[in-house]
Amino acid sequence: ERLPAPGLILLRPLEQRDLDPIWEAYKDLDLELITSGDSPPYSDRWVRNFWGQRIDDPAPDMRYFAIEPLPGNPGAGVFAGMIFREPLEMGVM
């Protein structure tokens, strides 16, 4: 399911075509340190296998979405990043 955000971006399920930009992000040490807090070395094969499994067979509670700028915005239609959608548990406290 594609989820448009008002005016600027599109959130869509990750696809196999996203593996190249995901791998590029893993190779950026500064980005990994900022987003993950640490950066153990990963191989191209590991990254593609790890994310390929999440793309092909996502667990119900592990939904990742690609972020793409919408037409009319810089970088339109190009993978700009990803976001994790975690199900929220609502309860009475």
N, C-alpha and C positions, 0 to 999 in steps of 0.2 A: 504494500500500500504506500502510495506517495503522499507525503504530508507537506503541502506548501506552507511556508511561513509568510506572513504578510509582506509582499513586495520585494524581498531580497533573496531568500534562499529556498531551496527544495530539500527536504529530507526524504531519502528513498532507501530501501533495503540495499545493503552492500551487494555488489555483483562481482563476478570473476574479473571484469575489466578494471576493478579497483585495486587488484593485487599489485600492479606496478607502482602506483603512487603510495600505497601502504609500505611497500618495500623501501621506497625512497625515503619515507619518513623514518623508518627504522635505522637507516644509514646516517641520519642526521643526529649526531651525538648530543648537541645542545638541545634539540627538540625533545629527544628522549629523556634527557635529564629534567627538563621542565615539565613534561607531561606524565612521566612515569616515576620520577624520583630517583631512579637508578637506570642503568643501561647495560645489562649483561649482553655480551656479544651473541647475536643470533645470525644464523646462516639464511641465505635466500630460500633454501629448501624448507627450513623450519618455519619461516614467516609465511610462505605460501601454503604450506600444509596446515598450519594453525588457523589462518584466516580463511583458507579454502573450506575447511570443515565448518566454520561458523557461517559461511555464505551458503554452502550446499545443504546443511542440515542444522539450522539454528535451534537451540534449545528454547522452549517457550519463555524462559526467564532471562534469556541472553540475546536481546535484540539490539543489533548495531545498525545505524543508519549512516549513509554517506551524506555529506553536506555539499550541495552544488549551488552556485549563484544562479538565479533565474535569468532568462533572457532580458537584455537591457542593462545588465549589471556587469562590471568587469569580471572576466573569467567565467562567463555564463556557460553552463553545461559541462564544466570541468570539475572533477573531484577536488574539493578544497579541504576536506577533513572528514572526521566521523564523530559520531556521538553515540553513547550507550543509553538506551531507554530501559530503565529499571522499573519493574512493576511496583506500584505503591501499595502497601498494606495499610488499609484504613481500619482503625480500631478505636474503641473507647478506652480512655485511660483514666 
